[in-house]
Every structure is written in structure tokens, then in C-alpha cells.
Amino acid sequence: MAYKISDACISCGACADQCPVEAIAEGDAHYVIDPDKCISCGSCAEQCPMSAIAEE
């Protein structure tokens, strides 16, 4: 199950720096996770200061 970033994201980029498979990229409104690349490791969710990342 891939992780997803909610609208609570403040686009700080902390999650993208932690992703071991580079599944996170800057989107139009906030960062987004590519579900095809995501390995559901949870590293991004642990780093998010806004708790904006959760499993779908």
C-alpha cells in the first residue's frame, strides 16, 4: 500500500530527501508520491513535520 501526501503538506521537502527510491516529487500544490515507485517503507511519514503523509 503506497503512501499519500495530504493537502496539509507545506512543501518543505523533508520527505523527498528521505525517500530511498526517489518516489517523491514536487507537485503543483504540494509534494506528491508516485505510487508505482513507493515501497511503503514509511521513511517519508516519519520525517514530515506536518504529519501530512499516511498510507492510502
C-alpha positions as CSV (number, residue, x, y, z in Angstrom):
1,M,0.0,0.0,0.0
2,A,1.6,3.3,-1.1
3,Y,1.8,6.4,1.0
4,K,0.0,9.6,0.0
5,I,0.6,13.3,0.9
6,S,-2.4,15.3,2.0
7,D,-3.1,19.0,1.5
8,A,-1.6,19.6,4.9
9,C,1.8,19.5,3.1
10,I,3.8,22.7,3.4
11,S,6.3,21.8,0.6
12,C,9.3,21.7,2.9
13,G,10.9,18.8,1.0
14,A,11.9,16.8,4.1
15,C,10.1,13.8,2.8
16,A,11.7,13.8,-0.6
17,D,15.2,13.9,0.9
18,Q,14.4,10.7,2.9
19,C,12.8,8.6,0.1
20,P,15.2,5.7,-0.8
21,V,13.6,5.1,-4.2
22,E,13.1,8.8,-5.2
23,A,9.3,8.3,-5.4
24,I,8.5,11.9,-4.1
25,A,8.5,14.9,-6.4
26,E,7.3,18.5,-6.1
27,G,3.7,18.8,-7.5
28,D,1.6,21.8,-8.4
29,A,0.1,22.4,-4.9
30,H,2.4,20.2,-2.8
31,Y,4.8,17.2,-2.9
32,V,3.4,14.0,-4.4
33,I,4.3,10.3,-4.1
34,D,4.5,8.1,-7.2
35,P,2.5,5.0,-6.1
36,D,4.3,2.9,-8.7
37,K,7.7,3.7,-7.2
38,C,6.7,3.8,-3.5
39,I,7.9,0.8,-1.5
40,S,5.8,1.7,1.6
41,C,8.9,2.0,3.9
42,G,7.4,4.9,5.9
43,S,10.6,7.0,5.9
44,C,8.8,10.0,4.4
45,A,6.0,9.8,7.0
46,E,8.5,9.8,9.9
47,Q,10.2,13.0,8.6
48,C,7.0,15.0,7.8
49,P,6.8,17.9,10.3
50,M,3.1,18.3,9.5
51,S,2.0,14.6,9.7
52,A,0.7,15.1,6.1
53,I,1.8,11.6,4.9
54,A,-0.2,8.4,5.5
55,E,-0.8,5.1,3.9
56,E,-3.7,5.1,1.4
